Amino acid sequence: MQPNQTTTLTTATAIQELVDEFRDRTLPAEKWTHEAHLTTAVWFLANHPKNEAICYLRSGIISYNVSVGGQNTPTGGYHETITLFWIEIIDRFVREHPDLKLPELCNAFLSSDFASKDLPMRYYSRELLFSTRARAVWVEPDLEEL
């Protein structure tokens, strides 16, 4: 896997502003990038137990999508398997780096191979990952164990 080439280095203030705008649903849609998704998940997993972070992220993404004019349907919007996949990857990273402060933790994750947009495709076939079932509920990977 190639090292992540699209890193976003950030500060504690920038992270908090991103999370606040996500939670308030005031984040402009063009700023809701892959890196913003990951940074938001790092924040929730660093500040809440995993099961609580899952609830906050799931409900937050669904609400945010609607707030920017998106829809959550069987073919678009919120994706349960992709969300839980990233939560698992990020949670492992957070637990492996307990001494890093939030900005360093986000920067380390975003500049790691684990932040690659293509990472889910190492574990899932395209057919399975983009199925309606995988969008609606968690499905186990079919290519490599998580």
C-alpha positions as CSV (number, residue, x, y, z in Angstrom):
1,M,0.0,0.0,0.0
2,Q,1.2,3.5,-0.8
3,P,1.7,6.0,2.1
4,N,-1.3,8.3,2.3
5,Q,-0.6,11.2,0.0
6,T,-3.6,13.4,1.0
7,T,-2.9,14.3,4.6
8,T,-4.3,17.2,6.4
9,L,-2.1,18.4,9.2
10,T,-4.2,20.3,11.8
11,T,-4.3,21.9,15.2
12,A,-6.4,21.3,18.2
13,T,-8.4,24.4,17.4
14,A,-9.0,23.3,13.8
15,I,-10.1,19.9,14.9
16,Q,-12.5,21.3,17.4
17,E,-14.0,23.7,14.9
18,L,-14.5,20.8,12.4
19,V,-16.2,18.7,15.0
20,D,-18.4,21.6,16.2
21,E,-19.4,22.4,12.7
22,F,-20.2,18.8,12.0
23,R,-22.2,18.4,15.1
24,D,-24.1,21.7,14.5
25,R,-24.5,20.8,10.8
26,T,-23.0,24.0,9.7
27,L,-19.9,22.5,8.0
28,P,-20.0,23.4,4.3
29,A,-20.5,20.2,2.2
30,E,-17.2,20.8,0.3
31,K,-15.3,20.6,3.6
32,W,-16.8,17.2,4.4
33,T,-13.8,15.4,2.8
34,H,-12.4,11.9,3.5
35,E,-9.9,13.5,5.8
36,A,-12.6,15.5,7.6
37,H,-14.6,12.2,8.1
38,L,-11.5,10.5,9.6
39,T,-10.5,13.5,11.8
40,T,-14.0,13.7,13.2
41,A,-13.9,9.9,13.9
42,V,-10.5,10.3,15.6
43,W,-12.0,13.1,17.8
44,F,-15.0,11.0,18.8
45,L,-12.9,7.9,19.5
46,A,-10.4,9.9,21.5
47,N,-13.2,11.5,23.6
48,H,-15.8,8.7,24.0
49,P,-15.9,5.0,24.5
50,K,-16.2,3.2,21.2
51,N,-19.9,2.3,21.4
52,E,-20.8,5.9,22.3
53,A,-18.6,7.2,19.4
54,I,-20.5,4.8,17.0
55,C,-23.8,6.3,18.1
56,Y,-22.6,9.9,17.8
57,L,-21.0,9.3,14.4
58,R,-23.9,7.2,12.9
59,S,-26.5,9.7,13.9
60,G,-24.3,12.7,13.1
61,I,-23.5,11.5,9.6
62,I,-27.1,10.7,8.8
63,S,-28.2,14.2,10.1
64,Y,-25.4,16.0,8.4
65,N,-26.2,14.4,5.1
66,V,-29.8,15.6,5.3
67,S,-28.7,19.1,6.4
68,V,-26.6,19.6,3.2
69,G,-29.4,18.4,1.0
70,G,-28.3,14.8,0.7
71,Q,-30.5,11.7,1.2
72,N,-29.8,8.5,3.1
73,T,-31.2,5.8,0.8
74,P,-30.5,2.2,-0.1
75,T,-28.1,3.5,-2.8
76,G,-26.6,6.7,-1.4
77,G,-25.8,8.6,1.7
78,Y,-24.9,7.0,5.0
79,H,-23.1,3.6,4.7
80,E,-23.1,1.4,7.9
81,T,-20.3,-1.0,6.9
82,I,-18.0,1.8,5.7
83,T,-18.6,3.8,8.8
84,L,-18.0,0.9,11.2
85,F,-15.0,-0.2,9.1
86,W,-13.3,3.1,9.7
87,I,-14.3,3.3,13.3
88,E,-12.6,-0.1,13.9
89,I,-9.4,1.0,12.0
90,I,-9.3,4.3,13.8
91,D,-10.1,2.8,17.3
92,R,-7.2,0.4,17.0
93,F,-4.9,3.3,16.0
94,V,-6.1,5.5,18.9
95,R,-5.7,2.6,21.4
96,E,-2.1,1.9,20.1
97,H,-1.1,5.6,20.6
98,P,-2.5,6.5,24.1
99,D,0.2,9.0,24.8
100,L,-0.4,11.2,21.7
101,K,-2.3,14.4,22.2
102,L,-5.2,14.9,19.8
103,P,-3.5,17.0,17.1
104,E,-0.5,14.6,17.0
105,L,-2.9,11.6,17.0
106,C,-4.9,13.0,14.0
107,N,-1.8,14.0,12.1
108,A,-0.2,10.6,12.7
109,F,-3.3,8.8,11.6
110,L,-3.9,11.0,8.5
111,S,-0.3,10.5,7.4
112,S,-0.4,6.7,7.9
113,D,-1.3,4.1,5.4
114,F,-4.4,3.4,7.5
115,A,-6.0,6.7,6.2
116,S,-5.9,5.6,2.5
117,K,-9.3,6.0,0.8
118,D,-8.6,2.6,-0.8
119,L,-8.1,0.7,2.5
120,P,-11.6,-0.8,2.6
121,M,-11.0,-2.4,-0.8
122,R,-8.3,-4.5,0.7
123,Y,-10.9,-6.1,2.8
124,Y,-14.0,-6.0,0.7
125,S,-14.9,-6.8,-2.9
126,R,-16.6,-3.9,-4.7
127,E,-19.7,-6.0,-5.1
128,L,-20.1,-6.7,-1.4
129,L,-19.1,-3.3,-0.1
130,F,-21.4,-1.4,-2.4
131,S,-24.4,-3.6,-1.9
132,T,-27.6,-2.4,-0.3
133,R,-27.1,-4.8,2.5
134,A,-23.6,-3.4,3.4
135,R,-25.0,0.1,3.3
136,A,-27.8,-0.8,5.7
137,V,-26.0,-3.1,8.2
138,W,-22.5,-4.3,9.1
139,V,-21.2,-7.0,6.9
140,E,-18.0,-8.9,7.5
141,P,-15.2,-8.5,4.9
142,D,-15.0,-11.1,2.2
143,L,-11.4,-10.6,1.1
144,E,-9.4,-10.3,4.2
145,E,-10.2,-10.6,7.9
146,L,-10.4,-7.3,9.7
